[in-house]
Amino acid sequence: METKKQAVGKKEGKKSRGISAGLVILVSFILAVCFFWYILGDGKNFEGENNANHPINLLGTMFKGGFVVPIILTLLLTVIILSVERFFALSKAKGKGNLISFVYNVKNDLKSGNITSAESRCAKQKGSVAAIVDAGLKKYKEMETQNLPKETKVEEIKAEIEEATALQLPSMQQNLPIIATISTLGTLLGLFGTVLGMIRSFQALGTGGAVDSAALSVGISEALVNTASGILTGALAIISYSYFSGKIDNMTYAIDEMGFALTQTYSETHNS
């Protein structure tokens, strides 16, 4: 049978589970295809109102980028949606108040031996960081009533914090690997579209007789549009991943600091 702690951990995991990346990619693909055909491919963006003709504006030029465009747009929309989702998820994980002030105040409560006040601050702060600290505080109080060697008690407190962190950390890092993958994949797809466009351009130049200016124009458009959209997607993914990774690092640093403070305080203030 699973323990009460495991049951609570599963329940918390379900609560903190973010949006599915697979669902986001599917929705983004549908939106990208619709945007490609019905907005970019609208006849008003081309001479003679036929998307097979020469484009007369940027939207038409993007349409001439070919089948790679909706794929890159899918990745771009995925990055935007997942970035918004991670912003709210990590803001919730951080808690309501300032994280630095929270850590500072809890450490002061520990130094003064006021565990009840520290627990109240956790209840007020909320979020994943506060939940981990609160788990450590509860174990801290529990160890005060146990007849065990001090070293064992300190290890129990440390293990409790590590276990609570292991339950909360996956929800903080969710979807970030997808964003990291897109940072590379978006650029590579842009390069792939560029190569296809250059091939088409050289084919237009290599035909016998006069140069097919229409085919040459389409090839150049395909190359430039895919280059620009691929670079944009990759850049946004890199910025997003770096930003949210930094926020997670700040929270894990706060957790590590509180874990050290709990074990150190117990060692210094308890003889057994």
N, C-alpha and C positions, 0 to 999 in steps of 0.2 A: 504493500500500500504506500502511496505517496504521502510524504509528510505535509504538515500544515504549511511549512515554509515553501515547499515546492508548489503547492496549490496556489499560494498567494503569488509566487513568482510567475506562474503561468497566467494568472488573472491579470497581473500588472503588465505582462508582455502583450496580452490581447488588447489592453487599453491603450498601450503606447504604440501599437503597430500603426505605421504610417500608410500612405496611399501606395497601391501596388504599382511598381514601375512598368510591369507588363501591360496593365490597363492604360497607363499614361501613354505608352508607346503606340498602342493600338488606336486610341482616340486621336493622338497627334498625327498618325499616318492618315486616318480618314479625313481629318481637317486639312492636312497638307495636300492630299489628292484633290479634294474639293476646291481648295484655293487655287491649285495649279490649273485645273481645267475651267473653272467657272469665273475666276477673277483674272488670273494671268492670261488665260486662253480666250477671254472675251473678244469677240470680233471687233469691238471698238478700239482695241489696241493695235490693230493692223490695217494696212491699206486694203481697201475693198471689203472690210469687215469679214475677213476670212483668215483664221489663225495660221493658214499655210502661206500667207503672203508676208511681205516685209513689215516688221514692227515699226510703229510710229512713236512709241514711248517706252519708258523703262519697264513697265509691266509686260509689254509684248516682248521686249528683249529678254526678260527673265524666262518667259515661256519658251523661247528658242534655246534655252539652256538644256532642254531635253529631259529625259526620264530621271536623270540624277537629281534634278532640282527638287521634286517632291520628297525624295529620300533625305536630302540634306535639310529640307524644311521640317521633316518629321523629327530629326535629331535636334534642330533648333527649338522647336516647340517643346520637345521633351525636356531639354535643359531648362527652359523658362518655367515650365510647370513644376518640375522637381525642385528647382531653386526656391520658388515661392513656398512649396510644401515644407522644405527643409528650414526655411526662415521661421515659419510659425512653429514647427516641431521643436527646433532648438531653443527658440524663445520660451516655449513652455517648459522645456527641460531645465533651462537655466533658473526658472522661478520668477517670482514677482519682483523682488527687490534687487538691489545691486549685489552682485555675487561677491565682490571683494569685501564690501561692508559686512555681508552675511558671514563670511569666513572669519573676519576679524572679530566680530561680536561673539561668535560661538567659541572661538579660542579664548577670549576673555572670560566667558562663562565657565569654561573648563578650568582655567587657572584659579578662579575663585571657588570652584567646586559646586557651582550652581547648575547641575545637570538638567533640572526641571526647566530653567530658563532657556537653556540651549535647545531642549525639545520643543518649547513653545516657538522659538525662532524658526525651527524647521517646519512646524505646522503652518506658520505664517508665510514662509518663503515658498513652500511647495516646489514642485518640479523634481526632476531626477536627482539632481545634486543633493537637495534637501532630504530626499527619500533615502539616499545612501548614507548620509551623515546621521539621520535619525536611526537607521538600523544599527549603526555603530554605537550610538548613544544607549540604545536599549540593551545591547550586548554588554556595554560598559557597566550599566546598572546591575545587570544580571550577574556579572562576574564578581561584583562586590558581595554577593550573598553566597557565592560558591566556595567550598573548601578545597581549593586547588592551589598548586604552586603559582607564584606570581608570574613566572615565565610562561606557564601554560595559559594563564588568563590573558596575558598580553597577546599571545599567539591566537587565542580564540577571538579576541576583538579584531585583530588584523584579518583573520580568515573571514569574519562576518562582513567586513567592509569589502573585501575582495569578491565575495560571493554576491553581495548587493550590486557591486559595480558590474560584474559579469552579466547580471540580469538586465541592467539598465543601458549598458554601453551599446549593444546591438541596435536598439531603437534610435540612439543618437546617430549612428553611422549608416543607418538604412538609406539606400538609394545613392549614397555618395560614390560607390564603385561604378554605378551606371554613368554618373556624370563624368567620372575620371576616364571611363572608356570612350565616351563621346568626344572628349577633348582631343583624343588621337584619331578616332574614327571620322569625325567631321572633317578634319584637315585632309585625311587620306582620300575621302570621297570627293572633296573639292579638287584634289590633284587628279583623281581618276576622271572626273568630268572635264578637267582642263585638257588632259591627254586626248580624250575623245573629240573635243572641239578642235584641237590642233590637227588631228588626223583628218577630220572633215575639211578643214581649211586647206591642207596640203593636197587633198583629193581634188578640190576645186582648182587649185593652181596647176595640178598635173594633167588636167584634161587637155586634149588637143584643141587647137584653135584659140579663140578668145577665152579669157578667164571668166568663169561663171561667178559674177559678182554677188548674186543672191546666195549661192552656196557658200561662198567665201565669208559673207557677212554672217550667215547662220553659224558657221564653224567658229568664227571669232567670238560671237555672242555666247555660244555654248562654253567656250574656254574661259572667258572673263567672268561670266555670271557664276559659274561653278567655283572658280577660284575665290571670288569675293565671298560667296555664301559659305563656302567651306572654312575659310579663315575666320569669318565672323562667328560661326558655330563653335569652332575649336577654341577661339579666344574667350567667348562667354563661358564655355564649360570650364576652362582653366581658372578663370576668375572666380566662378562659383565654387569650384572644388577647393581652391585655396582659402577662400573666405570662410566657408563652413568648417573646413578642417581646422582652421585657426580657432574658431569658436569652441569646437570640441576639445582642442588641446587646452584651452583656458579652463574648461570645466573639469577635465581630468586632472589638471594641475591642482585645482581647488580641492578635488576629492583626495588626491594624494597628500596634500598638505593637511587636510583634516584627519586623515587616517594616521599620519605621523603624530599629529597633535594629541589624538586620543590615546594612542599607545604610550607616547612619551609621558603624558600627564599621569596615566595610571601607574607607570613605573616609578615616577617621582613622588607620588602622593600616597602610595599604598606599600606597606611592608610585606603584605601577603595577598 
